[in-house]
Amino acid sequence: MDSSMIANILIQTAYASTPLLLASTGEILSERAGIVNIGLEGIMLLSAFIGVVVGDGLKNPLAGILAAVALGALIGLMHGFITAYLKGDHIVSGLGINLFALGFVPYGIYAVWGVRGYYNPSTQAKVPSVFGVSPIFISSIIIVFLVYYLLFHTRFGLSLRSCGEDPRSADASGIRVERMQLLAAVIGSSLSGLAGVFMSLDWLTTITKDLPAGRGFIALAIVNFANWNPLLGLLGSYLFGFFWVIIEWLKISALKQIIPVTLLNIIPYVATLAVTAGVLGRSRPPKYAGVPYKKE
Amino acid sequence: MNTLSRIKEKYGESIVGFLEVTLAAAIGLGASAVLIRAGGYSPADAFYYLFRGSFGSLYSLYTTLSYSIPLMLTGLAFAVSVRAGLFNIGAEGQVYISALGAIIAASIAMPSYLYLPMEFLIGILLAVLWSLAAGALKVWKGVNEVVSTIMLNWIAFWIVEYARANIYYDPLSPDRTIRIPLAGRLPLLVANTSLYSGIIISIGVVVVMYIIMWKTAVGYEIRAVGLNLFASKYGGIKTSLVALEAFAISGLLSGLAGVMETIGRPPTYAIVTGLTNLVNLGFNGIAVSLIGRNNPIGIIPASIFIGALTAGATSMQIFAGVPLEMVQAVQGIIVIVLAIPGLIRILKSYIKR
């Protein structure tokens, strides 16, 4: 194995990990405030789609990114409103988002481009690289440290975490719990939106009806694995991203003579199960994550 | 007490529940009209053909009912786990793996009368094991069932797709598996339609599950754990065991759905490329369960409603040009709306203002 091959694996790992990192970091922020959103997969898919519609339509990748992040934020606003203000069921609302995306995106791909299954945006819509790498990859690293700093080293972060740990005391100390939760849900979902558009306009430059392929749920597993800490989330995301790259290498290696490609596809999912089952036991979710907080 | 208030007391909750579901469905259809219009199609045409394809004739009614057969079961599978406080979204993978089980049975040479029982046996056994894997991870390792069941869904998808393409493919038509032998098929209920006899089994199972959930100790324990885990623990219920029971029942129900779709629905009687004759049966079951308010009796009309959307979708696509996936989006919107508790109460307070 020469150095260029190692560099290649490193870059590919960075790319494969970026959507996982963005989505899981957003979800950590959201769950720390008490809002669980299992709709990450759906948000990634919808944002990936809208990113291509706008980015490809205007031949402007930045517009595509903004549209995707805005859509993510909008879905977060809806989910946050339902869960924080209307005291709705977090899981059911998230399931609804996923079901909607599952149907809407193939509909949209056909309605917009008249094709079934997938559409590849033009090269002008692809996010240009900065210093030879994706600007979204660079941002994702900055974002994870920002979120970590925000959560654990600012007053705002302390208030936000108290909403997920003990909303009653937070309320008593003058924190507006619902508003804080809504904000966390919006920021969290917009990061999933960025994750989605990273796949469709940057890394893979395509939109298909199953583009996230379970990454939204793997991000949820990473949140668990990371014990709701963004820096451990960084580690987890890169671990899972690395699995994904290894499979791509195995698919083109001599191994494919022995194990068919279809079966190699199961590795990331088996690895996710194995790792979550192996490390759990020591992690502890925020006490009120997913529990609608009702004022007395 | 007059009759009206007595009716209100006895059925008030069900009536409000029914109104909420109706409202949610109306919002779902309304929002989809906007999306259909935005896509450049005619919502009026879409809804006309959606209706014509689902209830417009006796034939379309049979098609609607045929689609409700597996949805009743996958809906019930989700409902049972929700009643136990679990969000088991693994019906999808259990349907795939049980369909493979039916094909495995069909591949074995045996006396023809053995095919039907063996298909059910192997298919359901695989699905129950698949479901219990998530249950075991939950109970012993604390792995969130939402994450584990989704991973198991993907694993099942690739295993079944592998088996379809590499082991059980039909040499004459490699895009699908071998077909279920004639002796191993469920008979049609109405000739020349897709309504097969599985509907009798499905409705029977719904009734049995209703009795189990509301009239037996097992059902009582499942519901108690779902209502309050800690109280149940203090009350002496073995909560881990109850969780495993709920996973096993879910797997059994989804497995039944997967087997029956493979051995009952004409014309393929096989698993096809991309498992397209099986995908979304599990996910649509979630919508069925939530529309039916996680109640076995509510699940029957709910599965007919979603079955109607599925049946009408094809006609909507052919005659109005609207891609059939739109109906899946409608289901998503309905589920999101149903996440809001006390919908009618909220609406009332806004109207009064």
HADDOCK unambig.tbl for C-alpha pairs under 7 A between the chains (distance, minus, plus):
assign (segid A and resid 82 and name CA) (segid B and resid 340 and name CA) 6.23 0.50 0.50
assign (segid A and resid 86 and name CA) (segid B and resid 340 and name CA) 6.45 0.50 0.50
assign (segid A and resid 88 and name CA) (segid B and resid 339 and name CA) 5.30 0.50 0.50
assign (segid A and resid 88 and name CA) (segid B and resid 340 and name CA) 4.55 0.50 0.50
assign (segid A and resid 88 and name CA) (segid B and resid 341 and name CA) 5.60 0.50 0.50
assign (segid A and resid 89 and name CA) (segid B and resid 339 and name CA) 5.29 0.50 0.50
assign (segid A and resid 89 and name CA) (segid B and resid 340 and name CA) 6.91 0.50 0.50
assign (segid A and resid 92 and name CA) (segid B and resid 335 and name CA) 6.89 0.50 0.50
assign (segid A and resid 92 and name CA) (segid B and resid 336 and name CA) 6.79 0.50 0.50
assign (segid A and resid 92 and name CA) (segid B and resid 339 and name CA) 5.35 0.50 0.50
assign (segid A and resid 93 and name CA) (segid B and resid 335 and name CA) 6.89 0.50 0.50
assign (segid A and resid 93 and name CA) (segid B and resid 336 and name CA) 4.75 0.50 0.50
assign (segid A and resid 93 and name CA) (segid B and resid 339 and name CA) 5.19 0.50 0.50
assign (segid A and resid 96 and name CA) (segid B and resid 332 and name CA) 4.50 0.50 0.50
assign (segid A and resid 96 and name CA) (segid B and resid 333 and name CA) 6.32 0.50 0.50
assign (segid A and resid 96 and name CA) (segid B and resid 335 and name CA) 4.83 0.50 0.50
assign (segid A and resid 96 and name CA) (segid B and resid 336 and name CA) 4.61 0.50 0.50
assign (segid A and resid 97 and name CA) (segid B and resid 332 and name CA) 6.21 0.50 0.50
assign (segid A and resid 97 and name CA) (segid B and resid 336 and name CA) 6.74 0.50 0.50
assign (segid A and resid 99 and name CA) (segid B and resid 328 and name CA) 6.79 0.50 0.50
assign (segid A and resid 99 and name CA) (segid B and resid 329 and name CA) 6.54 0.50 0.50
assign (segid A and resid 99 and name CA) (segid B and resid 331 and name CA) 6.95 0.50 0.50
assign (segid A and resid 99 and name CA) (segid B and resid 332 and name CA) 4.53 0.50 0.50
assign (segid A and resid 100 and name CA) (segid B and resid 328 and name CA) 6.49 0.50 0.50
assign (segid A and resid 100 and name CA) (segid B and resid 329 and name CA) 4.14 0.50 0.50
assign (segid A and resid 100 and name CA) (segid B and resid 330 and name CA) 6.90 0.50 0.50
assign (segid A and resid 100 and name CA) (segid B and resid 331 and name CA) 6.79 0.50 0.50
assign (segid A and resid 100 and name CA) (segid B and resid 332 and name CA) 3.89 0.50 0.50
assign (segid A and resid 100 and name CA) (segid B and resid 333 and name CA) 6.13 0.50 0.50
assign (segid A and resid 101 and name CA) (segid B and resid 329 and name CA) 6.67 0.50 0.50
assign (segid A and resid 102 and name CA) (segid B and resid 328 and name CA) 6.99 0.50 0.50
assign (segid A and resid 102 and name CA) (segid B and resid 329 and name CA) 6.97 0.50 0.50
assign (segid A and resid 103 and name CA) (segid B and resid 325 and name CA) 4.77 0.50 0.50
assign (segid A and resid 103 and name CA) (segid B and resid 326 and name CA) 5.66 0.50 0.50
assign (segid A and resid 103 and name CA) (segid B and resid 327 and name CA) 6.95 0.50 0.50
assign (segid A and resid 103 and name CA) (segid B and resid 328 and name CA) 4.40 0.50 0.50
assign (segid A and resid 103 and name CA) (segid B and resid 329 and name CA) 4.35 0.50 0.50
assign (segid A and resid 104 and name CA) (segid B and resid 325 and name CA) 6.67 0.50 0.50
assign (segid A and resid 104 and name CA) (segid B and resid 326 and name CA) 5.96 0.50 0.50
assign (segid A and resid 104 and name CA) (segid B and resid 329 and name CA) 5.03 0.50 0.50
assign (segid A and resid 106 and name CA) (segid B and resid 325 and name CA) 6.42 0.50 0.50
assign (segid A and resid 107 and name CA) (segid B and resid 323 and name CA) 5.48 0.50 0.50
assign (segid A and resid 107 and name CA) (segid B and resid 325 and name CA) 5.48 0.50 0.50
assign (segid A and resid 107 and name CA) (segid B and resid 326 and name CA) 5.73 0.50 0.50
assign (segid A and resid 110 and name CA) (segid B and resid 323 and name CA) 7.00 0.50 0.50
assign (segid A and resid 111 and name CA) (segid B and resid 39 and name CA) 5.28 0.50 0.50
assign (segid A and resid 112 and name CA) (segid B and resid 39 and name CA) 6.94 0.50 0.50
assign (segid A and resid 217 and name CA) (segid B and resid 147 and name CA) 5.81 0.50 0.50
assign (segid A and resid 220 and name CA) (segid B and resid 147 and name CA) 6.90 0.50 0.50
assign (segid A and resid 221 and name CA) (segid B and resid 147 and name CA) 6.21 0.50 0.50
assign (segid A and resid 262 and name CA) (segid B and resid 158 and name CA) 6.03 0.50 0.50
assign (segid A and resid 262 and name CA) (segid B and resid 162 and name CA) 5.62 0.50 0.50
assign (segid A and resid 263 and name CA) (segid B and resid 158 and name CA) 6.24 0.50 0.50
assign (segid A and resid 263 and name CA) (segid B and resid 159 and name CA) 6.44 0.50 0.50
assign (segid A and resid 263 and name CA) (segid B and resid 162 and name CA) 6.45 0.50 0.50
assign (segid A and resid 265 and name CA) (segid B and resid 158 and name CA) 6.74 0.50 0.50
assign (segid A and resid 266 and name CA) (segid B and resid 155 and name CA) 5.16 0.50 0.50
assign (segid A and resid 266 and name CA) (segid B and resid 158 and name CA) 6.32 0.50 0.50
assign (segid A and resid 269 and name CA) (segid B and resid 151 and name CA) 5.11 0.50 0.50
assign (segid A and resid 269 and name CA) (segid B and resid 154 and name CA) 6.94 0.50 0.50
assign (segid A and resid 269 and name CA) (segid B and resid 155 and name CA) 6.51 0.50 0.50
assign (segid A and resid 273 and name CA) (segid B and resid 148 and name CA) 6.33 0.50 0.50
assign (segid A and resid 273 and name CA) (segid B and resid 151 and name CA) 6.96 0.50 0.50
assign (segid A and resid 276 and name CA) (segid B and resid 143 and name CA) 6.62 0.50 0.50
assign (segid A and resid 277 and name CA) (segid B and resid 137 and name CA) 6.67 0.50 0.50
assign (segid A and resid 277 and name CA) (segid B and resid 141 and name CA) 5.63 0.50 0.50
assign (segid A and resid 277 and name CA) (segid B and resid 143 and name CA) 6.09 0.50 0.50
assign (segid A and resid 280 and name CA) (segid B and resid 141 and name CA) 6.39 0.50 0.50
assign (segid A and resid 280 and name CA) (segid B and resid 142 and name CA) 6.73 0.50 0.50
assign (segid A and resid 281 and name CA) (segid B and resid 141 and name CA) 6.67 0.50 0.50
assign (segid A and resid 281 and name CA) (segid B and resid 142 and name CA) 6.83 0.50 0.50
